[in-house]
Amino acid sequence: MRKGVLELCVLSVISDKEVYTSDILSSLKEAEMLVVEGTVYPLLTRLKNDGVLKYRWEESTSGPPRKYYSLTDHGQEVLKILKENWGKLYNSIDKLVGNK
């Protein structure tokens, strides 16, 4: 379940604008989701291989080139479905624990 939630969160961060991996990690940290780089990189690779993400390289003045991610059209659809599923899951859980 956590894997699906992490995918939803990462895609939500990327949906706003092109982002570098450290931007994703910073956004997750601000939301108090404790995620390490070693978890995010394989997820980004899988999403890219699945056609959900695309990336472009940009030269950096302070080191190697950086990979900036954005959603593909398919990625926008996947995010929409994940958000719908999250809403259903949230409502189901709230029915069970929300009134206690």
Secondary structure, 3 states (H helix, E strand, C coil): CHHHHHHHHHHHHHHHCCEEHHHHHHHHHHCCCCCCHHHHHHHHHHHHHCCCEEEEEEEECCEEEEEEEEECHHHHHHHHHHHHHHHHHHHHHHHHHCCC
